[in-house]
């Protein structure tokens, strides 16, 4: 999905791309509840997504598996 490209975030690599800051925080909370530290950053301009969730490279495999198995809650816009 993300290949072996270099990213401008040092030891952090993307594990998820989402459309909103709220969705990024939901993914971060989900990962944090499983002991994986993360942060959110804007996606590159050429991406169709707005935010990416990044974790340390050593946690990336586990984080991707968890995110892929999890369904993000629907956005509740009342």
HTML snippet that shows the backbone in 3Dmol.js (N, CA, C, O; Angstrom):
<script src="https://3Dmol.org/build/3Dmol-min.js"></script>
<div id="view" style="width:600px;height:400px;position:relative"></div>
<script>
const pdb = `
ATOM      1  N   UNK A   1       0.820  -1.194   0.000  1.00  0.00           N
ATOM      2  CA  UNK A   1       0.000   0.000   0.000  1.00  0.00           C
ATOM      3  C   UNK A   1       0.860   1.252   0.000  1.00  0.00           C
ATOM      4  O   UNK A   1       0.658   2.135  -0.834  1.00  0.00           O
ATOM      5  N   UNK A   2       1.818   1.349   0.919  1.00  0.00           N
ATOM      6  CA  UNK A   2       2.630   2.548   1.001  1.00  0.00           C
ATOM      7  C   UNK A   2       4.047   2.319   0.469  1.00  0.00           C
ATOM      8  O   UNK A   2       4.807   3.277   0.322  1.00  0.00           O
ATOM      9  N   UNK A   3       4.416   1.067   0.177  1.00  0.00           N
ATOM     10  CA  UNK A   3       5.708   0.764  -0.411  1.00  0.00           C
ATOM     11  C   UNK A   3       6.885   1.108   0.474  1.00  0.00           C
ATOM     12  O   UNK A   3       6.758   1.198   1.695  1.00  0.00           O
ATOM     13  N   UNK A   4       8.025   1.299  -0.151  1.00  0.00           N
ATOM     14  CA  UNK A   4       9.241   1.580   0.600  1.00  0.00           C
ATOM     15  C   UNK A   4       9.750   2.991   0.337  1.00  0.00           C
ATOM     16  O   UNK A   4      10.946   3.252   0.465  1.00  0.00           O
ATOM     17  N   UNK A   5       8.864   3.890  -0.024  1.00  0.00           N
ATOM     18  CA  UNK A   5       9.252   5.279  -0.266  1.00  0.00           C
ATOM     19  C   UNK A   5       9.694   5.952   1.021  1.00  0.00           C
ATOM     20  O   UNK A   5       9.287   5.546   2.110  1.00  0.00           O
ATOM     21  N   UNK A   6      10.516   6.968   0.903  1.00  0.00           N
ATOM     22  CA  UNK A   6      10.931   7.749   2.070  1.00  0.00           C
ATOM     23  C   UNK A   6       9.889   8.821   2.340  1.00  0.00           C
ATOM     24  O   UNK A   6       9.304   9.387   1.416  1.00  0.00           O
ATOM     25  N   UNK A   7       9.664   9.091   3.629  1.00  0.00           N
ATOM     26  CA  UNK A   7       8.688  10.081   4.037  1.00  0.00           C
ATOM     27  C   UNK A   7       9.380  11.178   4.834  1.00  0.00           C
ATOM     28  O   UNK A   7      10.400  10.929   5.477  1.00  0.00           O
ATOM     29  N   UNK A   8       8.844  12.366   4.797  1.00  0.00           N
ATOM     30  CA  UNK A   8       9.480  13.501   5.472  1.00  0.00           C
ATOM     31  C   UNK A   8       9.256  13.531   6.984  1.00  0.00           C
ATOM     32  O   UNK A   8       9.489  14.559   7.619  1.00  0.00           O
ATOM     33  N   UNK A   9       8.812  12.423   7.563  1.00  0.00           N
ATOM     34  CA  UNK A   9       8.492  12.412   8.983  1.00  0.00           C
ATOM     35  C   UNK A   9       9.463  11.570   9.806  1.00  0.00           C
ATOM     36  O   UNK A   9       9.089  11.041  10.853  1.00  0.00           O
ATOM     37  N   UNK A  10      10.695  11.443   9.345  1.00  0.00           N
ATOM     38  CA  UNK A  10      11.716  10.733  10.101  1.00  0.00           C
ATOM     39  C   UNK A  10      11.385   9.271  10.291  1.00  0.00           C
ATOM     40  O   UNK A  10      11.261   8.527   9.318  1.00  0.00           O
ATOM     41  N   UNK A  11      11.239   8.848  11.547  1.00  0.00           N
ATOM     42  CA  UNK A  11      10.978   7.453  11.873  1.00  0.00           C
ATOM     43  C   UNK A  11       9.510   7.061  11.750  1.00  0.00           C
ATOM     44  O   UNK A  11       9.157   5.904  11.977  1.00  0.00           O
ATOM     45  N   UNK A  12       8.658   8.009  11.396  1.00  0.00           N
ATOM     46  CA  UNK A  12       7.226   7.742  11.286  1.00  0.00           C
ATOM     47  C   UNK A  12       6.838   7.384   9.862  1.00  0.00           C
ATOM     48  O   UNK A  12       7.349   7.960   8.901  1.00  0.00           O
ATOM     49  N   UNK A  13       5.926   6.427   9.738  1.00  0.00           N
ATOM     50  CA  UNK A  13       5.433   6.009   8.418  1.00  0.00           C
ATOM     51  C   UNK A  13       3.902   5.992   8.446  1.00  0.00           C
ATOM     52  O   UNK A  13       3.310   5.730   9.494  1.00  0.00           O
ATOM     53  N   UNK A  14       3.262   6.263   7.324  1.00  0.00           N
ATOM     54  CA  UNK A  14       1.795   6.274   7.281  1.00  0.00           C
ATOM     55  C   UNK A  14       1.222   4.859   7.321  1.00  0.00           C
ATOM     56  O   UNK A  14       1.759   3.934   6.711  1.00  0.00           O
ATOM     57  N   UNK A  15       0.118   4.715   8.055  1.00  0.00           N
ATOM     58  CA  UNK A  15      -0.583   3.434   8.103  1.00  0.00           C
ATOM     59  C   UNK A  15      -2.035   3.570   7.691  1.00  0.00           C
ATOM     60  O   UNK A  15      -2.709   2.568   7.449  1.00  0.00           O
ATOM     61  N   UNK A  16      -2.529   4.808   7.607  1.00  0.00           N
ATOM     62  CA  UNK A  16      -3.915   5.031   7.198  1.00  0.00           C
ATOM     63  C   UNK A  16      -4.039   6.425   6.608  1.00  0.00           C
ATOM     64  O   UNK A  16      -3.337   7.352   7.011  1.00  0.00           O
ATOM     65  N   UNK A  17      -4.941   6.555   5.651  1.00  0.00           N
ATOM     66  CA  UNK A  17      -5.273   7.863   5.083  1.00  0.00           C
ATOM     67  C   UNK A  17      -6.773   8.035   5.232  1.00  0.00           C
ATOM     68  O   UNK A  17      -7.544   7.113   4.961  1.00  0.00           O
ATOM     69  N   UNK A  18      -7.187   9.229   5.668  1.00  0.00           N
ATOM     70  CA  UNK A  18      -8.598   9.476   5.950  1.00  0.00           C
ATOM     71  C   UNK A  18      -9.017  10.839   5.415  1.00  0.00           C
ATOM     72  O   UNK A  18      -8.180  11.661   5.044  1.00  0.00           O
ATOM     73  N   UNK A  19     -10.327  11.061   5.383  1.00  0.00           N
ATOM     74  CA  UNK A  19     -10.876  12.274   4.783  1.00  0.00           C
ATOM     75  C   UNK A  19     -11.031  13.448   5.735  1.00  0.00           C
ATOM     76  O   UNK A  19     -11.201  14.579   5.280  1.00  0.00           O
ATOM     77  N   UNK A  20     -10.976  13.214   7.055  1.00  0.00           N
ATOM     78  CA  UNK A  20     -11.214  14.315   7.983  1.00  0.00           C
ATOM     79  C   UNK A  20     -10.326  14.209   9.218  1.00  0.00           C
ATOM     80  O   UNK A  20      -9.782  13.148   9.524  1.00  0.00           O
ATOM     81  N   UNK A  21     -10.191  15.327   9.916  1.00  0.00           N
ATOM     82  CA  UNK A  21      -9.429  15.352  11.165  1.00  0.00           C
ATOM     83  C   UNK A  21     -10.114  14.469  12.212  1.00  0.00           C
ATOM     84  O   UNK A  21      -9.444  13.809  13.006  1.00  0.00           O
ATOM     85  N   UNK A  22     -11.441  14.460  12.208  1.00  0.00           N
ATOM     86  CA  UNK A  22     -12.193  13.623  13.144  1.00  0.00           C
ATOM     87  C   UNK A  22     -11.878  12.151  12.917  1.00  0.00           C
ATOM     88  O   UNK A  22     -11.663  11.404  13.872  1.00  0.00           O
ATOM     89  N   UNK A  23     -11.848  11.736  11.661  1.00  0.00           N
ATOM     90  CA  UNK A  23     -11.534  10.347  11.338  1.00  0.00           C
ATOM     91  C   UNK A  23     -10.105  10.005  11.754  1.00  0.00           C
ATOM     92  O   UNK A  23      -9.849   8.911  12.258  1.00  0.00           O
ATOM     93  N   UNK A  24      -9.180  10.934  11.545  1.00  0.00           N
ATOM     94  CA  UNK A  24      -7.790  10.712  11.955  1.00  0.00           C
ATOM     95  C   UNK A  24      -7.703  10.513  13.465  1.00  0.00           C
ATOM     96  O   UNK A  24      -6.969   9.644  13.935  1.00  0.00           O
ATOM     97  N   UNK A  25      -8.443  11.309  14.222  1.00  0.00           N
ATOM     98  CA  UNK A  25      -8.429  11.173  15.680  1.00  0.00           C
ATOM     99  C   UNK A  25      -9.063   9.858  16.119  1.00  0.00           C
ATOM    100  O   UNK A  25      -8.626   9.264  17.104  1.00  0.00           O
ATOM    101  N   UNK A  26     -10.083   9.396  15.407  1.00  0.00           N
ATOM    102  CA  UNK A  26     -10.696   8.097  15.714  1.00  0.00           C
ATOM    103  C   UNK A  26      -9.686   6.971  15.499  1.00  0.00           C
ATOM    104  O   UNK A  26      -9.577   6.068  16.329  1.00  0.00           O
ATOM    105  N   UNK A  27      -8.955   7.022  14.399  1.00  0.00           N
ATOM    106  CA  UNK A  27      -7.942   6.003  14.123  1.00  0.00           C
ATOM    107  C   UNK A  27      -6.858   6.065  15.191  1.00  0.00           C
ATOM    108  O   UNK A  27      -6.418   5.029  15.688  1.00  0.00           O
ATOM    109  N   UNK A  28      -6.425   7.269  15.546  1.00  0.00           N
ATOM    110  CA  UNK A  28      -5.398   7.427  16.577  1.00  0.00           C
ATOM    111  C   UNK A  28      -5.870   6.867  17.918  1.00  0.00           C
ATOM    112  O   UNK A  28      -5.106   6.194  18.611  1.00  0.00           O
ATOM    113  N   UNK A  29      -7.117   7.137  18.288  1.00  0.00           N
ATOM    114  CA  UNK A  29      -7.660   6.619  19.542  1.00  0.00           C
ATOM    115  C   UNK A  29      -7.720   5.089  19.516  1.00  0.00           C
ATOM    116  O   UNK A  29      -7.401   4.425  20.503  1.00  0.00           O
ATOM    117  N   UNK A  30      -8.128   4.554  18.384  1.00  0.00           N
ATOM    118  CA  UNK A  30      -8.196   3.102  18.221  1.00  0.00           C
ATOM    119  C   UNK A  30      -6.812   2.480  18.403  1.00  0.00           C
ATOM    120  O   UNK A  30      -6.656   1.515  19.150  1.00  0.00           O
ATOM    121  N   UNK A  31      -5.817   3.030  17.726  1.00  0.00           N
ATOM    122  CA  UNK A  31      -4.459   2.500  17.836  1.00  0.00           C
ATOM    123  C   UNK A  31      -3.906   2.696  19.243  1.00  0.00           C
ATOM    124  O   UNK A  31      -3.252   1.805  19.785  1.00  0.00           O
ATOM    125  N   UNK A  32      -4.168   3.859  19.834  1.00  0.00           N
ATOM    126  CA  UNK A  32      -3.696   4.135  21.189  1.00  0.00           C
ATOM    127  C   UNK A  32      -4.258   3.152  22.193  1.00  0.00           C
ATOM    128  O   UNK A  32      -3.569   2.765  23.136  1.00  0.00           O
ATOM    129  N   UNK A  33      -5.489   2.747  22.005  1.00  0.00           N
ATOM    130  CA  UNK A  33      -6.107   1.762  22.878  1.00  0.00           C
ATOM    131  C   UNK A  33      -5.470   0.394  22.769  1.00  0.00           C
ATOM    132  O   UNK A  33      -5.704  -0.473  23.612  1.00  0.00           O
ATOM    133  N   UNK A  34      -4.673   0.194  21.745  1.00  0.00           N
ATOM    134  CA  UNK A  34      -3.969  -1.060  21.543  1.00  0.00           C
ATOM    135  C   UNK A  34      -2.468  -0.899  21.755  1.00  0.00           C
ATOM    136  O   UNK A  34      -1.676  -1.759  21.369  1.00  0.00           O
ATOM    137  N   UNK A  35      -2.088   0.229  22.382  1.00  0.00           N
ATOM    138  CA  UNK A  35      -0.692   0.445  22.748  1.00  0.00           C
ATOM    139  C   UNK A  35       0.213   0.950  21.644  1.00  0.00           C
ATOM    140  O   UNK A  35       1.436   0.854  21.752  1.00  0.00           O
ATOM    141  N   UNK A  36      -0.371   1.490  20.581  1.00  0.00           N
ATOM    142  CA  UNK A  36       0.440   2.006  19.475  1.00  0.00           C
ATOM    143  C   UNK A  36       0.330   3.519  19.448  1.00  0.00           C
ATOM    144  O   UNK A  36      -0.757   4.067  19.262  1.00  0.00           O
ATOM    145  N   UNK A  37       1.461   4.195  19.633  1.00  0.00           N
ATOM    146  CA  UNK A  37       1.484   5.653  19.569  1.00  0.00           C
ATOM    147  C   UNK A  37       1.401   6.105  18.119  1.00  0.00           C
ATOM    148  O   UNK A  37       1.956   5.462  17.229  1.00  0.00           O
ATOM    149  N   UNK A  38       0.707   7.212  17.885  1.00  0.00           N
ATOM    150  CA  UNK A  38       0.542   7.706  16.517  1.00  0.00           C
ATOM    151  C   UNK A  38       0.378   9.219  16.522  1.00  0.00           C
ATOM    152  O   UNK A  38       0.214   9.851  17.566  1.00  0.00           O
ATOM    153  N   UNK A  39       0.428   9.766  15.332  1.00  0.00           N
ATOM    154  CA  UNK A  39       0.164  11.181  15.125  1.00  0.00           C
ATOM    155  C   UNK A  39      -0.540  11.328  13.779  1.00  0.00           C
ATOM    156  O   UNK A  39      -0.537  10.406  12.964  1.00  0.00           O
ATOM    157  N   UNK A  40      -1.133  12.474  13.559  1.00  0.00           N
ATOM    158  CA  UNK A  40      -1.796  12.746  12.276  1.00  0.00           C
ATOM    159  C   UNK A  40      -1.095  13.911  11.602  1.00  0.00           C
ATOM    160  O   UNK A  40      -0.590  14.820  12.261  1.00  0.00           O
ATOM    161  N   UNK A  41      -1.074  13.869  10.279  1.00  0.00           N
ATOM    162  CA  UNK A  41      -0.456  14.932   9.495  1.00  0.00           C
ATOM    163  C   UNK A  41      -1.231  15.074   8.193  1.00  0.00           C
ATOM    164  O   UNK A  41      -1.896  14.136   7.753  1.00  0.00           O
ATOM    165  N   UNK A  42      -1.144  16.244   7.581  1.00  0.00           N
ATOM    166  CA  UNK A  42      -1.817  16.421   6.286  1.00  0.00           C
ATOM    167  C   UNK A  42      -1.230  15.470   5.240  1.00  0.00           C
ATOM    168  O   UNK A  42      -0.037  15.170   5.263  1.00  0.00           O
ATOM    169  N   UNK A  43      -2.067  15.010   4.342  1.00  0.00           N
ATOM    170  CA  UNK A  43      -1.599  14.183   3.225  1.00  0.00           C
ATOM    171  C   UNK A  43      -0.937  15.081   2.186  1.00  0.00           C
ATOM    172  O   UNK A  43      -1.209  16.279   2.123  1.00  0.00           O
ATOM    173  N   UNK A  44      -0.067  14.490   1.377  1.00  0.00           N
ATOM    174  CA  UNK A  44       0.513  15.265   0.275  1.00  0.00           C
ATOM    175  C   UNK A  44      -0.588  15.792  -0.642  1.00  0.00           C
ATOM    176  O   UNK A  44      -1.639  15.162  -0.766  1.00  0.00           O
ATOM    177  N   UNK A  45      -0.369  16.905  -1.267  1.00  0.00           N
ATOM    178  CA  UNK A  45      -1.379  17.541  -2.133  1.00  0.00           C
ATOM    179  C   UNK A  45      -1.883  16.629  -3.238  1.00  0.00           C
ATOM    180  O   UNK A  45      -3.053  16.714  -3.613  1.00  0.00           O
ATOM    181  N   UNK A  46      -1.045  15.772  -3.762  1.00  0.00           N
ATOM    182  CA  UNK A  46      -1.462  14.921  -4.884  1.00  0.00           C
ATOM    183  C   UNK A  46      -2.396  13.790  -4.450  1.00  0.00           C
ATOM    184  O   UNK A  46      -2.964  13.093  -5.291  1.00  0.00           O
ATOM    185  N   UNK A  47      -2.554  13.610  -3.144  1.00  0.00           N
ATOM    186  CA  UNK A  47      -3.422  12.559  -2.616  1.00  0.00           C
ATOM    187  C   UNK A  47      -4.878  13.048  -2.597  1.00  0.00           C
ATOM    188  O   UNK A  47      -5.135  14.242  -2.443  1.00  0.00           O
ATOM    189  N   UNK A  48      -5.805  12.134  -2.751  1.00  0.00           N
ATOM    190  CA  UNK A  48      -7.221  12.469  -2.654  1.00  0.00           C
ATOM    191  C   UNK A  48      -7.702  12.522  -1.215  1.00  0.00           C
ATOM    192  O   UNK A  48      -8.845  12.898  -0.955  1.00  0.00           O
ATOM    193  N   UNK A  49      -6.840  12.149  -0.278  1.00  0.00           N
ATOM    194  CA  UNK A  49      -7.172  12.147   1.144  1.00  0.00           C
ATOM    195  C   UNK A  49      -6.671  13.415   1.798  1.00  0.00           C
ATOM    196  O   UNK A  49      -5.782  14.078   1.262  1.00  0.00           O
ATOM    197  N   UNK A  50      -7.235  13.771   2.968  1.00  0.00           N
ATOM    198  CA  UNK A  50      -6.829  15.008   3.657  1.00  0.00           C
ATOM    199  C   UNK A  50      -5.792  14.775   4.741  1.00  0.00           C
ATOM    200  O   UNK A  50      -4.899  15.601   4.929  1.00  0.00           O
ATOM    201  N   UNK A  51      -5.899  13.639   5.474  1.00  0.00           N
ATOM    202  CA  UNK A  51      -4.994  13.377   6.592  1.00  0.00           C
ATOM    203  C   UNK A  51      -4.433  11.967   6.519  1.00  0.00           C
ATOM    204  O   UNK A  51      -5.049  11.063   5.954  1.00  0.00           O
ATOM    205  N   UNK A  52      -3.251  11.796   7.101  1.00  0.00           N
ATOM    206  CA  UNK A  52      -2.670  10.480   7.231  1.00  0.00           C
ATOM    207  C   UNK A  52      -2.318  10.255   8.693  1.00  0.00           C
ATOM    208  O   UNK A  52      -1.959  11.190   9.408  1.00  0.00           O
ATOM    209  N   UNK A  53      -2.423   9.021   9.123  1.00  0.00           N
ATOM    210  CA  UNK A  53      -2.050   8.636  10.481  1.00  0.00           C
ATOM    211  C   UNK A  53      -0.705   7.938  10.380  1.00  0.00           C
ATOM    212  O   UNK A  53      -0.525   7.008   9.593  1.00  0.00           O
ATOM    213  N   UNK A  54       0.239   8.407  11.195  1.00  0.00           N
ATOM    214  CA  UNK A  54       1.602   7.886  11.151  1.00  0.00           C
ATOM    215  C   UNK A  54       1.972   7.219  12.466  1.00  0.00           C
ATOM    216  O   UNK A  54       1.551   7.656  13.537  1.00  0.00           O
ATOM    217  N   UNK A  55       2.773   6.143  12.373  1.00  0.00           N
ATOM    218  CA  UNK A  55       3.279   5.440  13.548  1.00  0.00           C
ATOM    219  C   UNK A  55       4.774   5.190  13.334  1.00  0.00           C
ATOM    220  O   UNK A  55       5.294   5.366  12.232  1.00  0.00           O
ATOM    221  N   UNK A  56       5.452   4.779  14.403  1.00  0.00           N
ATOM    222  CA  UNK A  56       6.852   4.395  14.253  1.00  0.00           C
ATOM    223  C   UNK A  56       6.931   3.164  13.362  1.00  0.00           C
ATOM    224  O   UNK A  56       6.061   2.296  13.412  1.00  0.00           O
ATOM    225  N   UNK A  57       7.984   3.092  12.542  1.00  0.00           N
ATOM    226  CA  UNK A  57       8.138   2.010  11.568  1.00  0.00           C
ATOM    227  C   UNK A  57       8.036   0.639  12.223  1.00  0.00           C
ATOM    228  O   UNK A  57       7.472  -0.282  11.633  1.00  0.00           O
ATOM    229  N   UNK A  58       8.571   0.485  13.430  1.00  0.00           N
ATOM    230  CA  UNK A  58       8.538  -0.833  14.088  1.00  0.00           C
ATOM    231  C   UNK A  58       7.106  -1.276  14.420  1.00  0.00           C
ATOM    232  O   UNK A  58       6.858  -2.470  14.594  1.00  0.00           O
ATOM    233  N   UNK A  59       6.168  -0.335  14.510  1.00  0.00           N
ATOM    234  CA  UNK A  59       4.764  -0.650  14.814  1.00  0.00           C
ATOM    235  C   UNK A  59       3.878  -0.689  13.576  1.00  0.00           C
ATOM    236  O   UNK A  59       2.698  -1.025  13.674  1.00  0.00           O
ATOM    237  N   UNK A  60       4.422  -0.354  12.427  1.00  0.00           N
ATOM    238  CA  UNK A  60       3.613  -0.171  11.219  1.00  0.00           C
ATOM    239  C   UNK A  60       2.875  -1.436  10.792  1.00  0.00           C
ATOM    240  O   UNK A  60       1.691  -1.366  10.461  1.00  0.00           O
ATOM    241  N   UNK A  61       3.532  -2.569  10.791  1.00  0.00           N
ATOM    242  CA  UNK A  61       2.881  -3.808  10.354  1.00  0.00           C
ATOM    243  C   UNK A  61       1.671  -4.138  11.205  1.00  0.00           C
ATOM    244  O   UNK A  61       0.595  -4.420  10.678  1.00  0.00           O
ATOM    245  N   UNK A  62       1.843  -4.106  12.519  1.00  0.00           N
ATOM    246  CA  UNK A  62       0.736  -4.388  13.433  1.00  0.00           C
ATOM    247  C   UNK A  62      -0.369  -3.350  13.293  1.00  0.00           C
ATOM    248  O   UNK A  62      -1.551  -3.694  13.275  1.00  0.00           O
ATOM    249  N   UNK A  63       0.017  -2.075  13.195  1.00  0.00           N
ATOM    250  CA  UNK A  63      -0.970  -1.001  13.068  1.00  0.00           C
ATOM    251  C   UNK A  63      -1.790  -1.158  11.801  1.00  0.00           C
ATOM    252  O   UNK A  63      -3.008  -0.980  11.833  1.00  0.00           O
ATOM    253  N   UNK A  64      -1.157  -1.484  10.694  1.00  0.00           N
ATOM    254  CA  UNK A  64      -1.883  -1.669   9.437  1.00  0.00           C
ATOM    255  C   UNK A  64      -2.863  -2.824   9.529  1.00  0.00           C
ATOM    256  O   UNK A  64      -3.998  -2.727   9.062  1.00  0.00           O
ATOM    257  N   UNK A  65      -2.418  -3.923  10.138  1.00  0.00           N
ATOM    258  CA  UNK A  65      -3.324  -5.067  10.304  1.00  0.00           C
ATOM    259  C   UNK A  65      -4.535  -4.679  11.140  1.00  0.00           C
ATOM    260  O   UNK A  65      -5.667  -5.001  10.778  1.00  0.00           O
ATOM    261  N   UNK A  66      -4.306  -3.992  12.253  1.00  0.00           N
ATOM    262  CA  UNK A  66      -5.410  -3.578  13.113  1.00  0.00           C
ATOM    263  C   UNK A  66      -6.370  -2.650  12.386  1.00  0.00           C
ATOM    264  O   UNK A  66      -7.585  -2.838  12.447  1.00  0.00           O
ATOM    265  N   UNK A  67      -5.832  -1.649  11.697  1.00  0.00           N
ATOM    266  CA  UNK A  67      -6.680  -0.685  10.990  1.00  0.00           C
ATOM    267  C   UNK A  67      -7.454  -1.377   9.869  1.00  0.00           C
ATOM    268  O   UNK A  67      -8.628  -1.076   9.652  1.00  0.00           O
ATOM    269  N   UNK A  68      -6.814  -2.291   9.164  1.00  0.00           N
ATOM    270  CA  UNK A  68      -7.492  -2.993   8.075  1.00  0.00           C
ATOM    271  C   UNK A  68      -8.629  -3.873   8.569  1.00  0.00           C
ATOM    272  O   UNK A  68      -9.596  -4.103   7.842  1.00  0.00           O
ATOM    273  N   UNK A  69      -8.524  -4.371   9.806  1.00  0.00           N
ATOM    274  CA  UNK A  69      -9.567  -5.235  10.364  1.00  0.00           C
ATOM    275  C   UNK A  69     -10.672  -4.449  11.059  1.00  0.00           C
ATOM    276  O   UNK A  69     -11.710  -5.011  11.406  1.00  0.00           O
ATOM    277  N   UNK A  70     -10.455  -3.166  11.262  1.00  0.00           N
ATOM    278  CA  UNK A  70     -11.381  -2.327  12.017  1.00  0.00           C
ATOM    279  C   UNK A  70     -12.216  -1.490  11.064  1.00  0.00           C
ATOM    280  O   UNK A  70     -11.725  -1.064  10.019  1.00  0.00           O
ATOM    281  N   UNK A  71     -13.461  -1.253  11.411  1.00  0.00           N
ATOM    282  CA  UNK A  71     -14.323  -0.389  10.623  1.00  0.00           C
ATOM    283  C   UNK A  71     -14.456   0.940  11.347  1.00  0.00           C
ATOM    284  O   UNK A  71     -14.897   0.986  12.495  1.00  0.00           O
ATOM    285  N   UNK A  72     -14.080   2.007  10.687  1.00  0.00           N
ATOM    286  CA  UNK A  72     -14.172   3.339  11.262  1.00  0.00           C
ATOM    287  C   UNK A  72     -15.629   3.707  11.499  1.00  0.00           C
ATOM    288  O   UNK A  72     -16.460   3.549  10.604  1.00  0.00           O
ATOM    289  N   UNK A  73     -15.953   4.201  12.705  1.00  0.00           N
ATOM    290  CA  UNK A  73     -17.339   4.598  12.960  1.00  0.00           C
ATOM    291  C   UNK A  73     -17.802   5.662  11.976  1.00  0.00           C
ATOM    292  O   UNK A  73     -17.008   6.490  11.530  1.00  0.00           O
ATOM    293  N   UNK A  74     -19.066   5.639  11.644  1.00  0.00           N
ATOM    294  CA  UNK A  74     -19.639   6.633  10.730  1.00  0.00           C
ATOM    295  C   UNK A  74     -19.593   8.013  11.383  1.00  0.00           C
ATOM    296  O   UNK A  74     -19.745   8.138  12.598  1.00  0.00           O
ATOM    297  N   UNK A  75     -19.386   9.026  10.583  1.00  0.00           N
ATOM    298  CA  UNK A  75     -19.351  10.394  11.061  1.00  0.00           C
ATOM    299  C   UNK A  75     -20.774  10.815  11.432  1.00  0.00           C
ATOM    300  O   UNK A  75     -21.692  10.687  10.622  1.00  0.00           O
ATOM    301  N   UNK A  76     -20.954  11.309  12.643  1.00  0.00           N
ATOM    302  CA  UNK A  76     -22.278  11.700  13.110  1.00  0.00           C
ATOM    303  C   UNK A  76     -22.428  13.205  12.958  1.00  0.00           C
ATOM    304  O   UNK A  76     -22.070  13.965  13.858  1.00  0.00           O
ATOM    305  N   UNK A  77     -22.950  13.628  11.833  1.00  0.00           N
ATOM    306  CA  UNK A  77     -23.153  15.072  11.579  1.00  0.00           C
ATOM    307  C   UNK A  77     -24.626  15.390  11.763  1.00  0.00           C
ATOM    308  O   UNK A  77     -25.440  15.179  10.864  1.00  0.00           O
ATOM    309  N   UNK A  78     -24.950  15.894  12.926  1.00  0.00           N
ATOM    310  CA  UNK A  78     -26.356  16.219  13.239  1.00  0.00           C
ATOM    311  C   UNK A  78     -26.729  17.587  12.758  1.00  0.00           C
ATOM    312  O   UNK A  78     -27.869  18.015  12.940  1.00  0.00           O
TER     313      UNK A  78
END
`;
const viewer = $3Dmol.createViewer("view");
viewer.addModel(pdb, "pdb");
viewer.setStyle({}, {cartoon: {color: "spectrum"}});
viewer.zoomTo();
viewer.render();
</script>
